[in-house]
Amino acid sequence: MPKYRVYAIATASWLLGEYEADDENEAKQMADDDNEADLYKSLCHQCADEIDLGDVWKTETESD
């Protein structure tokens, strides 16, 4: 009987910054262009042995 590896696919989020913009698309572009925005995260050594992080695949916005 064959063996199968089963993976859990999860998402995470973090605040990139606050940007004053005319609309959501402009705010996203401002974050993409911001050299100070932390677009990448890493895990501690122990967690990195168990979890692989991918690249940012989507950004979302919210406003007050």
FINU-502918 format. One record per residue: residue number from 1; residue in three letters; x, y, z of N, C-alpha, C in turn. Coordinates in nm, 4 decimals. Layout:
<recs>
<rec nr="NUM" rest="ALA" n_xx="X" n_yy="Y" n_zz="Z" ca_xx="X" ca_yy="Y" ca_zz="Z" c_xx="X" c_yy="Y" c_zz="Z"/>
...
</recs>
This chain:
<recs>
<rec nr="1" rest="MET" n_xx="0.0852" n_yy="-0.1168" n_zz="0.0000" ca_xx="0.0000" ca_yy="0.0000" ca_zz="0.0000" c_xx="0.0908" c_yy="0.1244" c_zz="0.0000"/>
<rec nr="2" rest="PRO" n_xx="0.0650" n_yy="0.2263" n_zz="-0.0870" ca_xx="0.1509" ca_yy="0.3443" ca_zz="-0.0934" c_xx="0.1317" c_yy="0.4347" c_zz="0.0284"/>
<rec nr="3" rest="LYS" n_xx="0.2366" n_yy="0.5098" n_zz="0.0593" ca_xx="0.2308" ca_yy="0.6102" ca_zz="0.1656" c_xx="0.2098" c_yy="0.7470" c_zz="0.1029"/>
<rec nr="4" rest="TYR" n_xx="0.1406" n_yy="0.8332" n_zz="0.1740" ca_xx="0.1128" ca_yy="0.9680" ca_zz="0.1267" c_xx="0.1546" c_yy="1.0686" c_zz="0.2318"/>
<rec nr="5" rest="ARG" n_xx="0.2172" n_yy="1.1758" n_zz="0.1887" ca_xx="0.2443" ca_yy="1.2897" ca_zz="0.2774" c_xx="0.1289" c_yy="1.3877" c_zz="0.2607"/>
<rec nr="6" rest="VAL" n_xx="0.0730" n_yy="1.4297" n_zz="0.3706" ca_xx="-0.0393" ca_yy="1.5233" ca_zz="0.3683" c_xx="0.0076" c_yy="1.6519" c_zz="0.4343"/>
<rec nr="7" rest="TYR" n_xx="-0.0122" n_yy="1.7635" n_zz="0.3662" ca_xx="0.0335" ca_yy="1.8931" ca_zz="0.4149" c_xx="-0.0838" c_yy="1.9839" c_zz="0.4457"/>
<rec nr="8" rest="ALA" n_xx="-0.0674" n_yy="2.0656" n_zz="0.5476" ca_xx="-0.1639" ca_yy="2.1712" ca_zz="0.5773" c_xx="-0.1127" c_yy="2.2988" c_zz="0.5104"/>
<rec nr="9" rest="ILE" n_xx="-0.1982" n_yy="2.3657" n_zz="0.4362" ca_xx="-0.1648" ca_yy="2.4916" ca_zz="0.3720" c_xx="-0.2326" c_yy="2.6020" c_zz="0.4528"/>
<rec nr="10" rest="ALA" n_xx="-0.1539" n_yy="2.6950" n_zz="0.5035" ca_xx="-0.2076" ca_yy="2.8004" ca_zz="0.5889" c_xx="-0.1612" c_yy="2.9367" c_zz="0.5387"/>
<rec nr="11" rest="THR" n_xx="-0.2265" n_yy="3.0404" n_zz="0.5863" ca_xx="-0.1863" ca_yy="3.1760" ca_zz="0.5517" c_xx="-0.1507" c_yy="3.2516" c_zz="0.6793"/>
<rec nr="12" rest="ALA" n_xx="-0.0788" n_yy="3.3585" n_zz="0.6611" ca_xx="-0.0431" ca_yy="3.4472" ca_zz="0.7720" c_xx="-0.0496" c_yy="3.5901" c_zz="0.7206"/>
<rec nr="13" rest="SER" n_xx="-0.0586" n_yy="3.6858" n_zz="0.8098" ca_xx="-0.0588" ca_yy="3.8260" ca_zz="0.7677" c_xx="0.0187" c_yy="3.9098" c_zz="0.8674"/>
<rec nr="14" rest="TRP" n_xx="0.0675" n_yy="4.0238" n_zz="0.8208" ca_xx="0.1335" ca_yy="4.1211" ca_zz="0.9070" c_xx="0.1161" c_yy="4.2579" c_zz="0.8449"/>
<rec nr="15" rest="LEU" n_xx="0.1191" n_yy="4.3592" n_zz="0.9281" ca_xx="0.0990" ca_yy="4.4972" ca_zz="0.8840" c_xx="0.2239" c_yy="4.5459" c_zz="0.8120"/>
<rec nr="16" rest="LEU" n_xx="0.2084" n_yy="4.5905" n_zz="0.6885" ca_xx="0.3197" ca_yy="4.6458" ca_zz="0.6121" c_xx="0.3399" c_yy="4.7930" c_zz="0.6425"/>
<rec nr="17" rest="GLY" n_xx="0.2339" n_yy="4.8637" n_zz="0.6752" ca_xx="0.2420" ca_yy="5.0059" ca_zz="0.7068" c_xx="0.1084" c_yy="5.0722" c_zz="0.6809"/>
<rec nr="18" rest="GLU" n_xx="0.1031" n_yy="5.2006" n_zz="0.7100" ca_xx="-0.0163" ca_yy="5.2798" ca_zz="0.6829" c_xx="0.0201" c_yy="5.3829" c_zz="0.5777"/>
<rec nr="19" rest="TYR" n_xx="-0.0633" n_yy="5.3978" n_zz="0.4749" ca_xx="-0.0354" ca_yy="5.4853" ca_zz="0.3628" c_xx="-0.1585" c_yy="5.5698" c_zz="0.3323"/>
<rec nr="20" rest="GLU" n_xx="-0.1397" n_yy="5.6998" n_zz="0.3149" ca_xx="-0.2481" ca_yy="5.7866" ca_zz="0.2716" c_xx="-0.2535" c_yy="5.7807" c_zz="0.1202"/>
<rec nr="21" rest="ALA" n_xx="-0.3670" n_yy="5.7355" n_zz="0.0670" ca_xx="-0.3808" ca_yy="5.7168" ca_zz="-0.0768" c_xx="-0.5242" c_yy="5.7458" c_zz="-0.1187"/>
<rec nr="22" rest="ASP" n_xx="-0.5434" n_yy="5.7670" n_zz="-0.2494" ca_xx="-0.6772" ca_yy="5.7940" ca_zz="-0.3032" c_xx="-0.7638" c_yy="5.6687" c_zz="-0.3080"/>
<rec nr="23" rest="ASP" n_xx="-0.7018" n_yy="5.5507" n_zz="-0.3223" ca_xx="-0.7788" ca_yy="5.4270" ca_zz="-0.3267" c_xx="-0.6906" c_yy="5.3096" c_zz="-0.2827"/>
<rec nr="24" rest="GLU" n_xx="-0.7521" n_yy="5.1917" n_zz="-0.2728" ca_xx="-0.6811" ca_yy="5.0724" ca_zz="-0.2254" c_xx="-0.5649" c_yy="5.0339" c_zz="-0.3160"/>
<rec nr="25" rest="ASN" n_xx="-0.5850" n_yy="5.0430" n_zz="-0.4468" ca_xx="-0.4779" ca_yy="5.0050" ca_zz="-0.5393" c_xx="-0.3555" c_yy="5.0951" c_zz="-0.5241"/>
<rec nr="26" rest="GLU" n_xx="-0.3788" n_yy="5.2238" n_zz="-0.5046" ca_xx="-0.2666" ca_yy="5.3157" ca_zz="-0.4842" c_xx="-0.1946" c_yy="5.2827" c_zz="-0.3540"/>
<rec nr="27" rest="ALA" n_xx="-0.2688" n_yy="5.2505" n_zz="-0.2491" ca_xx="-0.2074" ca_yy="5.2149" ca_zz="-0.1209" c_xx="-0.1228" c_yy="5.0887" c_zz="-0.1343"/>
<rec nr="28" rest="LYS" n_xx="-0.1745" n_yy="4.9893" n_zz="-0.2068" ca_xx="-0.0984" ca_yy="4.8659" ca_zz="-0.2284" c_xx="0.0296" c_yy="4.8945" c_zz="-0.3061"/>
<rec nr="29" rest="GLN" n_xx="0.0201" n_yy="4.9794" n_zz="-0.4086" ca_xx="0.1378" ca_yy="5.0135" ca_zz="-0.4877" c_xx="0.2396" c_yy="5.0884" c_zz="-0.4031"/>
<rec nr="30" rest="MET" n_xx="0.1912" n_yy="5.1761" n_zz="-0.3163" ca_xx="0.2817" ca_yy="5.2493" ca_zz="-0.2275" c_xx="0.3554" c_yy="5.1530" c_zz="-0.1348"/>
<rec nr="31" rest="ALA" n_xx="0.2864" n_yy="5.0518" n_zz="-0.0834" ca_xx="0.3503" ca_yy="4.9531" ca_zz="0.0034" c_xx="0.4523" c_yy="4.8718" c_zz="-0.0755"/>
<rec nr="32" rest="ASP" n_xx="0.4170" n_yy="4.8341" n_zz="-0.1987" ca_xx="0.5103" ca_yy="4.7584" ca_zz="-0.2832" c_xx="0.6374" c_yy="4.8385" c_zz="-0.3119"/>
<rec nr="33" rest="ASP" n_xx="0.6227" n_yy="4.9699" n_zz="-0.3277" ca_xx="0.7357" ca_yy="5.0569" ca_zz="-0.3607" c_xx="0.8137" c_yy="5.1026" c_zz="-0.2378"/>
<rec nr="34" rest="ASP" n_xx="0.7600" n_yy="5.0792" n_zz="-0.1183" ca_xx="0.8208" ca_yy="5.1273" ca_zz="0.0065" c_xx="0.9391" c_yy="5.0389" c_zz="0.0464"/>
<rec nr="35" rest="ASN" n_xx="1.0586" n_yy="5.0935" n_zz="0.0409" ca_xx="1.1784" ca_yy="5.0178" ca_zz="0.0788" c_xx="1.1820" c_yy="4.9833" c_zz="0.2270"/>
<rec nr="36" rest="GLU" n_xx="1.1033" n_yy="5.0527" n_zz="0.3076" ca_xx="1.0984" ca_yy="5.0272" ca_zz="0.4513" c_xx="0.9967" c_yy="4.9188" c_zz="0.4879"/>
<rec nr="37" rest="ALA" n_xx="0.9067" n_yy="4.8848" n_zz="0.3953" ca_xx="0.8043" ca_yy="4.7825" ca_zz="0.4229" c_xx="0.8710" c_yy="4.6459" c_zz="0.4323"/>
<rec nr="38" rest="ASP" n_xx="0.8358" n_yy="4.5712" n_zz="0.5345" ca_xx="0.8929" ca_yy="4.4384" ca_zz="0.5571" c_xx="0.8080" c_yy="4.3348" c_zz="0.4839"/>
<rec nr="39" rest="LEU" n_xx="0.8424" n_yy="4.3078" n_zz="0.3566" ca_xx="0.7621" ca_yy="4.2189" ca_zz="0.2738" c_xx="0.7914" c_yy="4.0716" c_zz="0.2977"/>
<rec nr="40" rest="TYR" n_xx="0.8966" n_yy="4.0402" n_zz="0.3704" ca_xx="0.9349" ca_yy="3.9007" ca_zz="0.3907" c_xx="0.9545" c_yy="3.8722" c_zz="0.5388"/>
<rec nr="41" rest="LYS" n_xx="0.9161" n_yy="3.7545" n_zz="0.5805" ca_xx="0.9311" ca_yy="3.7110" ca_zz="0.7192" c_xx="1.0069" c_yy="3.5795" c_zz="0.7218"/>
<rec nr="42" rest="SER" n_xx="1.0610" n_yy="3.5484" n_zz="0.8378" ca_xx="1.1270" ca_yy="3.4196" ca_zz="0.8551" c_xx="1.0813" c_yy="3.3598" c_zz="0.9875"/>
<rec nr="43" rest="LEU" n_xx="1.1127" n_yy="3.2349" n_zz="1.0056" ca_xx="1.0745" ca_yy="3.1626" ca_zz="1.1267" c_xx="1.1980" c_yy="3.1358" c_zz="1.2119"/>
<rec nr="44" rest="CYS" n_xx="1.1749" n_yy="3.1094" n_zz="1.3390" ca_xx="1.2854" ca_yy="3.0686" ca_zz="1.4247" c_xx="1.3400" c_yy="2.9339" c_zz="1.3752"/>
<rec nr="45" rest="HIS" n_xx="1.4570" n_yy="2.8989" n_zz="1.4182" ca_xx="1.5241" ca_yy="2.7777" ca_zz="1.3714" c_xx="1.4379" c_yy="2.6530" c_zz="1.3930"/>
<rec nr="46" rest="GLN" n_xx="1.3791" n_yy="2.6404" n_zz="1.5100" ca_xx="1.2980" ca_yy="2.5225" ca_zz="1.5412" c_xx="1.1761" c_yy="2.5134" c_zz="1.4494"/>
<rec nr="47" rest="CYS" n_xx="1.1047" n_yy="2.6240" n_zz="1.4313" ca_xx="0.9859" ca_yy="2.6231" ca_zz="1.3463" c_xx="1.0221" c_yy="2.6043" c_zz="1.1994"/>
<rec nr="48" rest="ALA" n_xx="1.1367" n_yy="2.6575" n_zz="1.1589" ca_xx="1.1792" ca_yy="2.6450" ca_zz="1.0193" c_xx="1.2048" c_yy="2.4994" c_zz="0.9812"/>
<rec nr="49" rest="ASP" n_xx="1.2342" n_yy="2.4153" n_zz="1.0788" ca_xx="1.2515" ca_yy="2.2727" ca_zz="1.0511" c_xx="1.1199" c_yy="2.2055" c_zz="1.0140"/>
<rec nr="50" rest="GLU" n_xx="1.0076" n_yy="2.2669" n_zz="1.0539" ca_xx="0.8768" ca_yy="2.2062" ca_zz="1.0321" c_xx="0.7902" c_yy="2.2794" c_zz="0.9305"/>
<rec nr="51" rest="ILE" n_xx="0.8195" n_yy="2.4080" n_zz="0.9077" ca_xx="0.7314" ca_yy="2.4908" ca_zz="0.8255" c_xx="0.8123" c_yy="2.5604" c_zz="0.7169"/>
<rec nr="52" rest="ASP" n_xx="0.7613" n_yy="2.5568" n_zz="0.5933" ca_xx="0.8195" ca_yy="2.6312" ca_zz="0.4824" c_xx="0.7332" c_yy="2.7534" c_zz="0.4558"/>
<rec nr="53" rest="LEU" n_xx="0.7955" n_yy="2.8694" n_zz="0.4504" ca_xx="0.7227" ca_yy="2.9918" ca_zz="0.4174" c_xx="0.7392" c_yy="3.0230" c_zz="0.2698"/>
<rec nr="54" rest="GLY" n_xx="0.6310" n_yy="3.0642" n_zz="0.2073" ca_xx="0.6367" ca_yy="3.1054" ca_zz="0.0680" c_xx="0.6470" c_yy="3.2564" c_zz="0.0570"/>
<rec nr="55" rest="ASP" n_xx="0.6360" n_yy="3.3063" n_zz="-0.0640" ca_xx="0.6393" ca_yy="3.4495" ca_zz="-0.0892" c_xx="0.5013" c_yy="3.5099" c_zz="-0.0655"/>
<rec nr="56" rest="VAL" n_xx="0.4965" n_yy="3.6412" n_zz="-0.0572" ca_xx="0.3687" ca_yy="3.7105" ca_zz="-0.0475" c_xx="0.2940" c_yy="3.6886" c_zz="-0.1783"/>
<rec nr="57" rest="TRP" n_xx="0.1710" n_yy="3.6425" n_zz="-0.1712" ca_xx="0.0943" ca_yy="3.6155" ca_zz="-0.2923" c_xx="-0.0225" c_yy="3.7109" c_zz="-0.3105"/>
<rec nr="58" rest="LYS" n_xx="-0.0560" n_yy="3.7861" n_zz="-0.2038" ca_xx="-0.1696" ca_yy="3.8759" ca_zz="-0.2129" c_xx="-0.1568" c_yy="3.9805" c_zz="-0.1030"/>
<rec nr="59" rest="THR" n_xx="-0.1960" n_yy="4.1017" n_zz="-0.1329" ca_xx="-0.2054" ca_yy="4.2039" ca_zz="-0.0288" c_xx="-0.3510" c_yy="4.2486" c_zz="-0.0192"/>
<rec nr="60" rest="GLU" n_xx="-0.3911" n_yy="4.2863" n_zz="0.1006" ca_xx="-0.5260" ca_yy="4.3355" ca_zz="0.1245" c_xx="-0.5177" c_yy="4.4683" c_zz="0.1968"/>
<rec nr="61" rest="THR" n_xx="-0.6233" n_yy="4.5467" n_zz="0.1895" ca_xx="-0.6251" ca_yy="4.6759" ca_zz="0.2572" c_xx="-0.7486" c_yy="4.6861" c_zz="0.3455"/>
<rec nr="62" rest="GLU" n_xx="-0.7409" n_yy="4.7763" n_zz="0.4421" ca_xx="-0.8571" ca_yy="4.8148" ca_zz="0.5217" c_xx="-0.8403" c_yy="4.9618" c_zz="0.5544"/>
<rec nr="63" rest="SER" n_xx="-0.9490" n_yy="5.0300" n_zz="0.5806" ca_xx="-0.9416" ca_yy="5.1718" ca_zz="0.6139" c_xx="-1.0282" c_yy="5.2005" c_zz="0.7339"/>
<rec nr="64" rest="ASP" n_xx="-1.0034" n_yy="5.3140" n_zz="0.7947" ca_xx="-1.0824" ca_yy="5.3562" ca_zz="0.9123" c_xx="-1.2191" c_yy="5.4027" c_zz="0.8737"/>
</recs>
